[in-house]
Amino acid sequence: MAVKTIRLDPRAETLLADVVRRTGMTPSQALRAGLATLHERLRARDDPYAVYERLDLGPGGYARAPARRAKQAVRAILRTKAPR
């Protein structure tokens, strides 16, 4: 396991001390948990499937018609957007 030296400003030192006091974790455990949480948030933001999974499109999603009627539905939608 690698040993890292980090510098914390007074505010970060206070926050870390508070987390350690409230949770009973060691400072190393608290920092590891914080890194894991941040990593998960960043991964979720970058993963297209995760974004799709959070969307609630409801029954049928954004579909305007069933797939078996797609051609007719496209014609009807185009007619309403650009009538002749």
N, CA, C and O atoms as a Tinker XYZ file with bonds, in Angstrom:
   336  protein
     1  N      0.847000   -1.164000    0.000000    73     2
     2  CA     0.000000    0.000000    0.000000    64     1     3
     3  C      0.899000    1.236000    0.000000    63     2     4     5
     4  O      1.861000    1.314000    0.764000    81     3
     5  N      0.579000    2.194000   -0.858000    73     3     6
     6  CA     1.385000    3.404000   -0.973000    64     5     7
     7  C      1.038000    4.387000    0.141000    63     6     8     9
     8  O     -0.108000    4.472000    0.584000    81     7
     9  N      2.024000    5.106000    0.571000    73     7    10
    10  CA     1.831000    6.149000    1.567000    64     9    11
    11  C      1.886000    7.478000    0.836000    63    10    12    13
    12  O      2.846000    7.756000    0.117000    81    11
    13  N      0.860000    8.301000    1.018000    73    11    14
    14  CA     0.790000    9.611000    0.374000    64    13    15
    15  C      0.816000   10.688000    1.452000    63    14    16    17
    16  O      0.286000   10.499000    2.546000    81    15
    17  N      1.419000   11.783000    1.140000    73    15    18
    18  CA     1.409000   12.938000    2.021000    64    17    19
    19  C      0.561000   14.004000    1.351000    63    18    20    21
    20  O      0.797000   14.352000    0.194000    81    19
    21  N     -0.415000   14.516000    2.060000    73    19    22
    22  CA    -1.270000   15.556000    1.492000    64    21    23
    23  C     -1.266000   16.753000    2.428000    63    22    24    25
    24  O     -1.019000   16.629000    3.628000    81    23
    25  N     -1.544000   17.902000    1.858000    73    23    26
    26  CA    -1.643000   19.124000    2.653000    64    25    27
    27  C     -3.105000   19.520000    2.718000    63    26    28    29
    28  O     -3.805000   19.548000    1.706000    81    27
    29  N     -3.550000   19.823000    3.915000    73    27    30
    30  CA    -4.917000   20.266000    4.123000    64    29    31
    31  C     -4.914000   21.672000    4.680000    63    30    32    33
    32  O     -4.143000   21.994000    5.583000    81    31
    33  N     -5.775000   22.500000    4.139000    73    31    34
    34  CA    -5.911000   23.838000    4.711000    64    33    35
    35  C     -6.676000   23.713000    6.034000    63    34    36    37
    36  O     -7.219000   22.648000    6.327000    81    35
    37  N     -6.727000   24.771000    6.829000    73    35    38
    38  CA    -7.392000   24.679000    8.133000    64    37    39
    39  C     -8.852000   24.223000    8.043000    63    38    40    41
    40  O     -9.318000   23.470000    8.898000    81    39
    41  N     -9.567000   24.670000    7.025000    73    39    42
    42  CA   -10.974000   24.264000    6.873000    64    41    43
    43  C    -11.081000   22.764000    6.626000    63    42    44    45
    44  O    -11.909000   22.093000    7.242000    81    43
    45  N    -10.256000   22.235000    5.736000    73    43    46
    46  CA   -10.278000   20.801000    5.449000    64    45    47
    47  C     -9.874000   19.995000    6.672000    63    46    48    49
    48  O    -10.432000   18.926000    6.921000    81    47
    49  N     -8.914000   20.492000    7.434000    73    47    50
    50  CA    -8.492000   19.829000    8.670000    64    49    51
    51  C     -9.665000   19.745000    9.641000    63    50    52    53
    52  O     -9.892000   18.707000   10.264000    81    51
    53  N    -10.407000   20.842000    9.764000    73    51    54
    54  CA   -11.567000   20.872000   10.660000    64    53    55
    55  C    -12.638000   19.891000   10.189000    63    54    56    57
    56  O    -13.223000   19.163000   10.991000    81    55
    57  N    -12.887000   19.880000    8.882000    73    55    58
    58  CA   -13.892000   18.963000    8.340000    64    57    59
    59  C    -13.490000   17.515000    8.573000    63    58    60    61
    60  O    -14.317000   16.695000    8.970000    81    59
    61  N    -12.235000   17.200000    8.330000    73    59    62
    62  CA   -11.755000   15.839000    8.526000    64    61    63
    63  C    -11.863000   15.438000    9.997000    63    62    64    65
    64  O    -12.295000   14.330000   10.314000    81    63
    65  N    -11.471000   16.338000   10.884000    73    63    66
    66  CA   -11.566000   16.043000   12.322000    64    65    67
    67  C    -13.011000   15.801000   12.729000    63    66    68    69
    68  O    -13.287000   14.919000   13.542000    81    67
    69  N    -13.941000   16.582000   12.169000    73    67    70
    70  CA   -15.362000   16.412000   12.483000    64    69    71
    71  C    -15.878000   15.068000   11.985000    63    70    72    73
    72  O    -16.609000   14.379000   12.697000    81    71
    73  N    -15.501000   14.692000   10.768000    73    71    74
    74  CA   -15.920000   13.397000   10.218000    64    73    75
    75  C    -15.372000   12.261000   11.071000    63    74    76    77
    76  O    -16.090000   11.309000   11.379000    81    75
    77  N    -14.110000   12.360000   11.450000    73    75    78
    78  CA   -13.481000   11.322000   12.277000    64    77    79
    79  C    -14.203000   11.217000   13.622000    63    78    80    81
    80  O    -14.486000   10.118000   14.099000    81    79
    81  N    -14.497000   12.373000   14.228000    73    79    82
    82  CA   -15.170000   12.372000   15.530000    64    81    83
    83  C    -16.580000   11.778000   15.428000    63    82    84    85
    84  O    -16.994000   11.001000   16.288000    81    83
    85  N    -17.314000   12.149000   14.373000    73    83    86
    86  CA   -18.706000   11.697000   14.243000    64    85    87
    87  C    -18.832000   10.232000   13.842000    63    86    88    89
    88  O    -19.762000    9.548000   14.269000    81    87
    89  N    -17.905000    9.751000   13.028000    73    87    90
    90  CA   -18.040000    8.391000   12.496000    64    89    91
    91  C    -17.197000    7.363000   13.219000    63    90    92    93
    92  O    -17.498000    6.170000   13.167000    81    91
    93  N    -16.151000    7.798000   13.891000    73    91    94
    94  CA   -15.247000    6.849000   14.521000    64    93    95
    95  C    -14.246000    6.245000   13.552000    63    94    96    97
    96  O    -13.474000    5.361000   13.921000    81    95
    97  N    -14.258000    6.719000   12.311000    73    95    98
    98  CA   -13.291000    6.249000   11.317000    64    97    99
    99  C    -11.927000    6.853000   11.619000    63    98   100   101
   100  O    -11.816000    7.856000   12.324000    81    99
   101  N    -10.903000    6.230000   11.078000    73    99   102
   102  CA    -9.587000    6.857000   11.115000    64   101   103
   103  C     -9.552000    7.904000   10.005000    63   102   104   105
   104  O    -10.376000    7.858000    9.091000    81   103
   105  N     -8.620000    8.841000   10.068000    73   103   106
   106  CA    -8.526000    9.810000    8.968000    64   105   107
   107  C     -8.326000    9.135000    7.609000    63   106   108   109
   108  O     -8.882000    9.584000    6.608000    81   107
   109  N     -7.546000    8.073000    7.571000    73   107   110
   110  CA    -7.333000    7.358000    6.303000    64   109   111
   111  C     -8.630000    6.749000    5.785000    63   110   112   113
   112  O     -8.926000    6.833000    4.593000    81   111
   113  N     -9.398000    6.142000    6.671000    73   111   114
   114  CA   -10.673000    5.545000    6.260000    64   113   115
   115  C    -11.622000    6.624000    5.735000    63   114   116   117
   116  O    -12.298000    6.424000    4.726000    81   115
   117  N    -11.668000    7.762000    6.422000    73   115   118
   118  CA   -12.558000    8.847000    6.007000    64   117   119
   119  C    -12.159000    9.376000    4.627000    63   118   120   121
   120  O    -13.020000    9.627000    3.784000    81   119
   121  N    -10.866000    9.544000    4.403000    73   119   122
   122  CA   -10.414000   10.030000    3.100000    64   121   123
   123  C    -10.678000    9.005000    2.003000    63   122   124   125
   124  O    -11.072000    9.371000    0.896000    81   123
   125  N    -10.463000    7.713000    2.302000    73   123   126
   126  CA   -10.765000    6.673000    1.308000    64   125   127
   127  C    -12.254000    6.668000    0.959000    63   126   128   129
   128  O    -12.627000    6.547000   -0.209000    81   127
   129  N    -13.104000    6.800000    1.988000    73   127   130
   130  CA   -14.554000    6.823000    1.737000    64   129   131
   131  C    -14.932000    8.034000    0.890000    63   130   132   133
   132  O    -15.761000    7.930000   -0.014000    81   131
   133  N    -14.327000    9.173000    1.182000    73   131   134
   134  CA   -14.600000   10.372000    0.389000    64   133   135
   135  C    -14.163000   10.219000   -1.053000    63   134   136   137
   136  O    -14.883000   10.626000   -1.966000    81   135
   137  N    -12.991000    9.635000   -1.272000    73   135   138
   138  CA   -12.516000    9.400000   -2.635000    64   137   139
   139  C    -13.425000    8.429000   -3.385000    63   138   140   141
   140  O    -13.727000    8.632000   -4.561000    81   139
   141  N    -13.855000    7.375000   -2.697000    73   139   142
   142  CA   -14.742000    6.392000   -3.335000    64   141   143
   143  C    -16.067000    7.041000   -3.724000    63   142   144   145
   144  O    -16.600000    6.768000   -4.800000    81   143
   145  N    -16.599000    7.897000   -2.856000    73   143   146
   146  CA   -17.860000    8.588000   -3.147000    64   145   147
   147  C    -17.705000    9.522000   -4.336000    63   146   148   149
   148  O    -18.548000    9.533000   -5.232000    81   147
   149  N    -16.644000   10.297000   -4.348000    73   147   150
   150  CA   -16.404000   11.208000   -5.466000    64   149   151
   151  C    -16.199000   10.438000   -6.764000    63   150   152   153
   152  O    -16.717000   10.837000   -7.807000    81   151
   153  N    -15.459000    9.357000   -6.713000    73   151   154
   154  CA   -15.236000    8.533000   -7.902000    64   153   155
   155  C    -16.557000    7.993000   -8.443000    63   154   156   157
   156  O    -16.783000    8.010000   -9.653000    81   155
   157  N    -17.418000    7.521000   -7.573000    73   155   158
   158  CA   -18.721000    6.982000   -7.991000    64   157   159
   159  C    -19.579000    8.072000   -8.629000    63   158   160   161
   160  O    -20.236000    7.828000   -9.641000    81   159
   161  N    -19.578000    9.270000   -8.048000    73   159   162
   162  CA   -20.350000   10.376000   -8.620000    64   161   163
   163  C    -19.845000   10.732000  -10.005000    63   162   164   165
   164  O    -20.639000   10.976000  -10.914000    81   163
   165  N    -18.528000   10.765000  -10.172000    73   163   166
   166  CA   -17.961000   11.087000  -11.476000    64   165   167
   167  C    -18.252000    9.993000  -12.496000    63   166   168   169
   168  O    -18.551000   10.289000  -13.653000    81   167
   169  N    -18.169000    8.752000  -12.083000    73   167   170
   170  CA   -18.445000    7.631000  -12.989000    64   169   171
   171  C    -19.900000    7.659000  -13.438000    63   170   172   173
   172  O    -20.203000    7.440000  -14.611000    81   171
   173  N    -20.790000    7.927000  -12.501000    73   171   174
   174  CA   -22.218000    7.963000  -12.836000    64   173   175
   175  C    -22.514000    9.092000  -13.805000    63   174   176   177
   176  O    -23.381000    8.955000  -14.668000    81   175
   177  N    -21.816000   10.191000  -13.678000    73   175   178
   178  CA   -22.049000   11.322000  -14.562000    64   177   179
   179  C    -21.566000   11.022000  -15.975000    63   178   180   181
   180  O    -22.145000   11.514000  -16.943000    81   179
   181  N    -20.509000   10.218000  -16.105000    73   179   182
   182  CA   -19.918000    9.946000  -17.410000    64   181   183
   183  C    -20.540000    8.750000  -18.132000    63   182   184   185
   184  O    -20.359000    8.606000  -19.341000    81   183
   185  N    -21.248000    7.915000  -17.436000    73   183   186
   186  CA   -21.759000    6.675000  -17.998000    64   185   187
   187  C    -23.116000    6.918000  -18.665000    63   186   188   189
   188  O    -24.092000    7.174000  -17.961000    81   187
   189  N    -23.212000    6.847000  -20.000000    73   187   190
   190  CA   -24.481000    7.118000  -20.674000    64   189   191
   191  C    -25.608000    6.201000  -20.208000    63   190   192   193
   192  O    -26.753000    6.639000  -20.095000    81   191
   193  N    -25.300000    4.944000  -19.939000    73   191   194
   194  CA   -26.355000    4.039000  -19.502000    64   193   195
   195  C    -26.911000    4.469000  -18.147000    63   194   196   197
   196  O    -28.111000    4.347000  -17.900000    81   195
   197  N    -26.052000    4.964000  -17.279000    73   195   198
   198  CA   -26.518000    5.425000  -15.963000    64   197   199
   199  C    -27.479000    6.598000  -16.119000    63   198   200   201
   200  O    -28.476000    6.688000  -15.403000    81   199
   201  N    -27.181000    7.487000  -17.048000    73   199   202
   202  CA   -28.086000    8.621000  -17.302000    64   201   203
   203  C    -29.412000    8.085000  -17.830000    63   202   204   205
   204  O    -30.473000    8.489000  -17.356000    81   203
   205  N    -29.363000    7.192000  -18.793000    73   203   206
   206  CA   -30.580000    6.616000  -19.362000    64   205   207
   207  C    -31.394000    5.894000  -18.296000    63   206   208   209
   208  O    -32.622000    5.975000  -18.279000    81   207
   209  N    -30.705000    5.192000  -17.412000    73   207   210
   210  CA   -31.372000    4.411000  -16.376000    64   209   211
   211  C    -32.151000    5.312000  -15.412000    63   210   212   213
   212  O    -33.195000    4.914000  -14.895000    81   211
   213  N    -31.642000    6.528000  -15.170000    73   211   214
   214  CA   -32.316000    7.451000  -14.253000    64   213   215
   215  C    -33.531000    8.123000  -14.885000    63   214   216   217
   216  O    -34.400000    8.622000  -14.170000    81   215
   217  N    -33.602000    8.143000  -16.197000    73   215   218
   218  CA   -34.737000    8.777000  -16.867000    64   217   219
   219  C    -36.003000    7.964000  -16.639000    63   218   220   221
   220  O    -35.991000    6.736000  -16.724000    81   219
   221  N    -37.081000    8.658000  -16.351000    73   219   222
   222  CA   -38.360000    7.971000  -16.210000    64   221   223
   223  C    -39.247000    8.443000  -17.353000    63   222   224   225
   224  O    -39.917000    9.471000  -17.254000    81   223
   225  N    -39.240000    7.683000  -18.426000    73   223   226
   226  CA   -40.006000    8.070000  -19.596000    64   225   227
   227  C    -41.445000    7.581000  -19.524000    63   226   228   229
   228  O    -42.270000    7.962000  -20.355000    81   227
   229  N    -41.750000    6.755000  -18.558000    73   227   230
   230  CA   -43.099000    6.227000  -18.417000    64   229   231
   231  C    -43.384000    5.173000  -19.471000    63   230   232   233
   232  O    -42.495000    4.797000  -20.234000    81   231
   233  N    -44.630000    4.692000  -19.515000    73   231   234
   234  CA   -44.980000    3.668000  -20.493000    64   233   235
   235  C    -44.807000    4.193000  -21.921000    63   234   236   237
   236  O    -45.377000    5.222000  -22.283000    81   235
   237  N    -44.033000    3.492000  -22.711000    73   235   238
   238  CA   -43.849000    3.901000  -24.096000    64   237   239
   239  C    -42.760000    4.928000  -24.294000    63   238   240   241
   240  O    -42.380000    5.197000  -25.434000    81   239
   241  N    -42.242000    5.512000  -23.230000    73   239   242
   242  CA   -41.192000    6.513000  -23.363000    64   241   243
   243  C    -41.659000    7.697000  -24.181000    63   242   244   245
   244  O    -42.753000    8.216000  -23.959000    81   243
   245  N    -40.846000    8.127000  -25.121000    73   243   246
   246  CA   -41.199000    9.251000  -25.991000    64   245   247
   247  C    -41.863000    8.786000  -27.279000    63   246   248   249
   248  O    -42.107000    9.596000  -28.174000    81   247
   249  N    -42.156000    7.510000  -27.387000    73   247   250
   250  CA   -42.721000    6.977000  -28.616000    64   249   251
   251  C    -44.060000    7.634000  -28.924000    63   250   252   253
   252  O    -44.895000    7.829000  -28.041000    81   251
   253  N    -44.241000    7.969000  -30.188000    73   251   254
   254  CA   -45.509000    8.567000  -30.621000    64   253   255
   255  C    -46.446000    7.511000  -31.191000    63   254   256   257
   256  O    -47.644000    7.737000  -31.361000    81   255
   257  N    -45.856000    6.337000  -31.485000    73   255   258
   258  CA   -46.649000    5.241000  -32.028000    64   257   259
   259  C    -45.867000    3.951000  -31.814000    63   258   260   261
   260  O    -44.654000    3.984000  -31.610000    81   259
   261  N    -46.562000    2.810000  -31.861000    73   259   262
   262  CA   -45.843000    1.538000  -31.756000    64   261   263
   263  C    -44.903000    1.361000  -32.940000    63   262   264   265
   264  O    -45.139000    1.924000  -34.009000    81   263
   265  N    -43.852000    0.593000  -32.761000    73   263   266
   266  CA   -42.854000    0.398000  -33.808000    64   265   267
   267  C    -43.464000   -0.164000  -35.085000    63   266   268   269
   268  O    -43.000000    0.164000  -36.177000    81   267
   269  N    -44.483000   -0.996000  -34.978000    73   267   270
   270  CA   -45.078000   -1.595000  -36.178000    64   269   271
   271  C    -45.790000   -0.547000  -37.041000    63   270   272   273
   272  O    -46.060000   -0.797000  -38.216000    81   271
   273  N    -46.096000    0.624000  -36.465000    73   271   274
   274  CA   -46.737000    1.694000  -37.242000    64   273   275
   275  C    -45.814000    2.893000  -37.422000    63   274   276   277
   276  O    -46.294000    4.008000  -37.627000    81   275
   277  N    -44.506000    2.689000  -37.351000    73   275   278
   278  CA   -43.543000    3.793000  -37.371000    64   277   279
   279  C    -43.621000    4.627000  -38.644000    63   278   280   281
   280  O    -43.599000    5.856000  -38.567000    81   279
   281  N    -43.710000    3.995000  -39.811000    73   279   282
   282  CA   -43.733000    4.753000  -41.060000    64   281   283
   283  C    -44.960000    5.647000  -41.156000    63   282   284   285
   284  O    -44.860000    6.810000  -41.546000    81   283
   285  N    -46.111000    5.106000  -40.802000    73   283   286
   286  CA   -47.338000    5.909000  -40.842000    64   285   287
   287  C    -47.274000    7.048000  -39.819000    63   286   288   289
   288  O    -47.739000    8.156000  -40.089000    81   287
   289  N    -46.698000    6.770000  -38.647000    73   287   290
   290  CA   -46.607000    7.784000  -37.608000    64   289   291
   291  C    -45.684000    8.924000  -38.035000    63   290   292   293
   292  O    -45.977000   10.091000  -37.777000    81   291
   293  N    -44.568000    8.588000  -38.689000    73   291   294
   294  CA   -43.643000    9.626000  -39.156000    64   293   295
   295  C    -44.332000   10.512000  -40.178000    63   294   296   297
   296  O    -44.201000   11.735000  -40.121000    81   295
   297  N    -45.060000    9.922000  -41.107000    73   295   298
   298  CA   -45.785000   10.715000  -42.105000    64   297   299
   299  C    -46.780000   11.652000  -41.431000    63   298   300   301
   300  O    -46.873000   12.828000  -41.783000    81   299
   301  N    -47.518000   11.128000  -40.465000    73   299   302
   302  CA   -48.525000   11.964000  -39.783000    64   301   303
   303  C    -47.863000   13.092000  -39.000000    63   302   304   305
   304  O    -48.364000   14.217000  -39.003000    81   303
   305  N    -46.765000   12.817000  -38.342000    73   303   306
   306  CA   -46.068000   13.859000  -37.581000    64   305   307
   307  C    -45.518000   14.930000  -38.511000    63   306   308   309
   308  O    -45.621000   16.122000  -38.221000    81   307
   309  N    -44.934000   14.506000  -39.630000    73   307   310
   310  CA   -44.411000   15.468000  -40.585000    64   309   311
   311  C    -45.527000   16.325000  -41.191000    63   310   312   313
   312  O    -45.333000   17.516000  -41.430000    81   311
   313  N    -46.686000   15.726000  -41.437000    73   311   314
   314  CA   -47.823000   16.495000  -41.967000    64   313   315
   315  C    -48.264000   17.574000  -40.991000    63   314   316   317
   316  O    -48.624000   18.676000  -41.406000    81   315
   317  N    -48.241000   17.271000  -39.706000    73   315   318
   318  CA   -48.673000   18.286000  -38.725000    64   317   319
   319  C    -47.639000   19.388000  -38.568000    63   318   320   321
   320  O    -47.986000   20.525000  -38.247000    81   319
   321  N    -46.357000   19.060000  -38.794000    73   319   322
   322  CA   -45.311000   20.073000  -38.674000    64   321   323
   323  C    -45.218000   20.944000  -39.905000    63   322   324   325
   324  O    -44.962000   22.143000  -39.794000    81   323
   325  N    -45.419000   20.368000  -41.073000    73   323   326
   326  CA   -45.296000   21.123000  -42.319000    64   325   327
   327  C    -46.479000   20.792000  -43.234000    63   326   328   329
   328  O    -46.339000   20.045000  -44.203000    81   327
   329  N    -47.639000   21.359000  -42.911000    73   327   330
   330  CA   -48.803000   21.058000  -43.765000    64   329   331
   331  C    -48.609000   21.636000  -45.166000    63   330   332   333
   332  O    -47.928000   22.645000  -45.349000    81   331
   333  N    -49.222000   20.976000  -46.150000    73   331   334
   334  CA   -49.100000   21.448000  -47.532000    64   333   335
   335  C    -50.106000   22.504000  -47.845000    63   334   336
   336  O    -50.142000   23.010000  -48.966000    81   335
